[in-house]
Amino acid sequence: AWGALERDAAGSYHVGLRIWELAALAPRGPALREAALPFLEDLYEATHENVHLAVRDGLDVVYIERLSGRHAVGVRSRVGARWPLHATGVGLVLLAHSARTFQDQVCGGPLAAFTPHTLSDPVRLRRALAEVRRTGCAVADRQITDDAVSVAAPVRGPGGDVVAAVSLVVPSAGTQPHSLIPAVRLAGRGISRTLGWRP
């Protein structure tokens, strides 16, 4: 009656418009998305590949925006989807810039492996996080599927804290992911400046 759920002609229930309206009030959702969208669109227009914007929630990364091309590599992400932090490019960026005690918690817990390449070993994961902090970006090679590579960079809030991450997901075959780092970094910096960050 309130509209939280809607039933279709076949009798199946779906999330209703009222839930969507409530979600739109979340400060880490639409406000961040609106600030980021011009930069995400620029990144998409330059590459015609999958572009993501994500935030951390507990031990997961949550995607709050995704732009995808018709011929882009298939991805399992969607707006509102959750994935473990250690297994995605955006997640590695968010984890690398989290408190050391939180990193210890993640590295000490079970690390699910989705492919043979997933960073499911705590020692390898810690090395990868150190590299993300050193270079300012993450390259997640075939972590979720065997055919995709993610290149991700941080998005900073006014105080310099990493509040989100932006990424480009491209085919693993025939792609030089390191050549995409400057464009992804530029998008992250642009969003950060719009949010009020000054380096």
N, C-alpha and C positions, 0 to 999 in steps of 0.2 A: 504493500500500500504506500509506503514511503518512497519507493523507487530505488532501493539498494540493489534489487535484483529485477531482471526482466526475463520473461519467458517467451521463447520463439514459437512459431507455428507448430513445430514438432514436439513441443513440451519441454525442451531443454532450457535450463536456466543459465543466464549470463550476468556478468557485472552490469549494474544499471547506471544510468546517467548521474544519479545522486552521488554514487561513490566516486565517479570521475570528477564531479564538481568539488568534492571534499579534497581529493588528491591534488587538484589544481591550486589549493591554498598552501600546500607545503612549500616552505621557503627555499629548500634545496632543489625543487623541481622547476616549476615554470619561470621563476625569476632568473635562475641560473641559465635555464634553457634560452630565454629571450636574449640575455646578454651574449650567449654563445652562438646563437643561430647564424648571424652574418658570417662569422669566421668558419663555422662548420660548412656552410654553403660554399664559401670560397674554396675550402679544402676539397669539397666534393667536386666542384667545377674544374679544379686543376687536375683531378685524378680519375673521376668517375668510379671510384672505389667506395667501399663501406667506410662511413665516418661515424664514430661513436663519441658520446659524452657520458661519463659515469661518475658516481659518487660512492663512497664507502658507507656501508651500514653493517656494523658488527664485523663478522668475519667474511662478509660478502661484498662484492661490487654490484651496484644496481645501475642499470642503464637508464638514463633519463632522456636520451635522444639518440636516434639512429637515422642516417641518410644512406640510402642504398641504391645503386644503379642496377639496371636490368641485366647487365652483363658482368656485374661484380661477382667475386667468389661468394659462394653460399656461406652464410654464417648462422649460428644457432642463437644469436642474441636478438632481443626485441626490447622495445621500451617496457620497462618494469621487470625485466628478467634479472635473475640473480645468478652469479657464478662465484666460485671461491676466488679469493684475492690472488692466490699464488699461481693461478692457471691462465690469467689473461694479461695483456699488456697494460690496460688501464689499472688492473688490480695490482700489478707489480709496482707501478708508479705510486699508487696510493699507499701500499704497504711500505715501500722504501722510505716514504716521508712520514710514517707514523712513529709513535713513541717506541723506544727500544723494548720496553716491557711488552708492548702489544706485538711487536715482531717476534719476540721470544715465545709468546703464547701461540701464535700462528705456526711457527717453526716446530714447536713442541707437540702440536696436535696432529691428527691424521691429515695427510696431504693427498687428496684424491688424484689419481692419474687417469687422464682421459685418452692419452696417446702414449707411446713409448718416449716421447719428447717432453712430456709434462714435468715441470720442476717439482717432483714429489719427494726428492731427497733434501732434508733440511740443510745439509752442507752446501749443496749446489744452489739452493734457494738463497741462502745468506750471501753467497758470492754474487748472485745475480742482483740482489738488493743493493749491495755495495757498488756494483757497476752502474746501477740506475742513479744512485746518488752522485757518483763521480761524473757521469756523462750528462745527466739531466734528462734522460729518456730511457725507455724500455723497448727492447725488441723481443717479442715473444714468438718464437719460431715453432709452429705446429703444436701448440700447447693444448688446444681444444679439439681441432681436427687436423688431419694429416696434409691438408691442402691449403692452409692459410697461415699467414704471418701477420702479427700485429705490431705496429710501431706507435708508441704512446708517449705523451709528454704531460707534465703537470699543469694544472690551472691553480693560480694562487689568489687568495682573498686579499682584502686591503692590508692586513697585517703581515702578509707574506706566507701564511700557512697554506699548505696544499689542500684545497677544498674539493677538487674534482680532477679528472684526467680526460684528455682528448686522445683519440686514436684513429688510425687508418688501418684497415684490414685488407690485405692484398693476397693474391695467389702466391703460394710458396714457390711454385715452378716459374722460372724465367723472370723473377723479380729480384732487384737489388734493394732490400729493405733499408739499408743504411743511406741510400740516396734520397729516401723520403723523410729522413729525420729533420732537415731544416724546415720543410713545409709544416710538419706536425708541431715542431717547437714554436714556429711563428704563430700558428693558430692558438696554441696554449698561452703564449705571451699576449696576444691580442685580447683574448677573453679575460685574462688576468688584469690587464690595464682597464678594460671596461668595468671590471668589478672594483676598481680603485687601487690596485696594486701599483706601487712605484718601485722599480728596482733600486 
